[in-house]
Amino acid sequence: MPKFINVIAAAFLTLSSGVCVQAQAQGLARGAQDGAERGGNIAGPLGAAVGSAIGGAVGSANEILGVDRRERFRIYTLGERRPSVAFSGQVRVGTVLPKEGVIYYDVPPEFALKGYNYTIVNDHPVLVEPGTRRIVEVIN
């Protein structure tokens, strides 16, 4: 029994350090998914449960914009009246947008999001990594 507890403790420590970095921009659902996968790999079903809880908490606490800037950014994007791109896939964190047909805009300096662009997809503003075209945050 003590060996099992040591395995769970090791899984918890590994997840809490690894998931903090990986789930930073992924929000609750993605953080929980990643945490469950890592925990399951390390310590089986119990590790998956622990990992899901930790990953979800870390992911939701570490969204890129944070609570204070999120609403301001949403209002900013609405005021810009950028055209929305029709996209048939899911608009969620991790989705890679197509190379053609999407216009990416610079995020104004006041939002302190150096290294990201934004666009409007299916009437939702999204933050995007420019090099990969991967959505890192959906602004609802």
C-alpha positions in Angstrom: 0.0 0.0 0.0 2.7 2.6 0.8 4.2 2.1 -2.7 0.8 2.9 -4.3 0.6 6.1 -2.2 4.1 7.0 -3.3 3.1 6.5 -7.0 0.0 8.8 -6.5 2.1 11.4 -4.8 4.7 11.3 -7.6 1.9 11.6 -10.1 0.4 14.6 -8.3 3.8 16.4 -8.2 4.5 15.7 -11.8 1.1 16.8 -12.9 1.1 20.0 -10.9 4.4 21.1 -12.4 3.9 19.9 -15.9 0.3 20.8 -16.4 0.9 24.4 -15.1 3.0 25.1 -18.1 1.2 23.1 -20.7 -2.3 24.1 -19.8 -1.6 27.8 -19.5 -3.5 28.8 -22.5 -5.9 26.0 -22.8 -8.7 26.7 -20.4 -10.7 24.3 -18.2 -11.6 21.6 -20.8 -8.2 21.3 -22.4 -6.4 21.5 -19.0 -8.6 18.7 -17.6 -8.1 16.6 -20.7 -4.3 16.9 -20.6 -4.2 16.3 -16.9 -6.3 13.2 -17.1 -4.1 11.8 -19.9 -0.8 12.5 -18.1 -2.2 11.2 -14.8 -3.5 8.0 -16.4 -0.1 7.4 -18.0 1.6 7.8 -14.7 -0.8 6.2 -12.2 -3.7 4.6 -14.0 -7.4 5.5 -13.4 -6.8 7.2 -10.0 -4.0 9.3 -11.5 -6.3 10.3 -14.4 -8.9 11.5 -11.9 -6.3 13.6 -10.0 -4.8 14.9 -13.2 -8.1 16.0 -14.5 -8.9 18.0 -11.4 -5.5 19.6 -11.3 -5.4 20.3 -15.0 -8.9 21.8 -15.1 -8.1 24.2 -12.2 -4.8 25.3 -13.7 -6.2 25.7 -17.2 -9.1 27.8 -16.1 -7.0 30.0 -13.8 -4.4 30.7 -16.5 -6.3 31.8 -19.5 -4.2 34.1 -21.6 -6.2 37.3 -21.2 -7.4 36.7 -17.7 -10.6 37.9 -16.2 -9.6 41.6 -16.0 -8.7 42.0 -19.7 -11.1 39.5 -21.3 -14.2 41.8 -21.4 -12.2 44.8 -22.6 -10.7 42.8 -25.4 -14.1 41.5 -26.4 -15.5 45.0 -26.5 -12.4 46.2 -28.5 -12.9 43.5 -31.1 -16.6 44.3 -31.5 -15.7 48.0 -32.0 -13.2 47.2 -34.7 -16.0 45.6 -36.8 -13.7 43.1 -38.4 -15.3 40.6 -40.9 -16.0 37.2 -39.5 -14.6 34.1 -41.2 -17.0 31.2 -41.8 -15.4 28.1 -40.5 -17.0 24.6 -40.7 -14.9 23.1 -37.9 -15.1 23.6 -34.1 -14.0 27.0 -32.8 -12.1 25.9 -29.8 -8.6 26.0 -28.2 -6.3 23.9 -30.3 -8.0 24.2 -33.6 -5.7 25.1 -36.4 -7.2 27.7 -38.8 -6.7 27.4 -42.6 -3.8 29.1 -44.3 -6.0 30.8 -46.9 -9.1 33.0 -46.3 -8.3 34.2 -42.8 -7.1 37.7 -42.0 -5.1 38.0 -38.8 -4.8 41.3 -36.9 -2.3 42.6 -34.4 -3.3 42.7 -30.8 -3.0 46.3 -29.5 -0.1 46.9 -27.1 -2.4 47.8 -24.2 -3.5 44.1 -23.9 0.2 43.0 -23.4 -0.2 39.9 -25.6 3.0 40.1 -27.6 3.4 37.2 -30.0 -0.3 36.6 -30.6 -2.7 37.8 -33.3 -6.5 37.7 -33.3 -9.2 37.1 -35.8 -13.0 36.7 -35.9 -14.2 33.1 -36.6 -18.0 32.3 -36.7 -18.6 35.7 -35.0 -16.2 34.8 -32.1 -13.0 36.7 -31.5 -10.1 34.3 -31.1 -6.4 34.6 -30.1 -4.1 32.8 -32.4 -0.4 31.8 -32.5 0.8 33.4 -35.7 3.3 30.7 -36.7 0.9 27.7 -36.2 -2.5 29.4 -36.8 -3.6 27.5 -33.7 -6.4 29.0 -31.6 -5.1 29.6 -28.1 -8.2 31.3 -26.6 -11.8 31.9 -27.7 -13.3 35.1 -26.4 -17.0 34.5 -25.6 
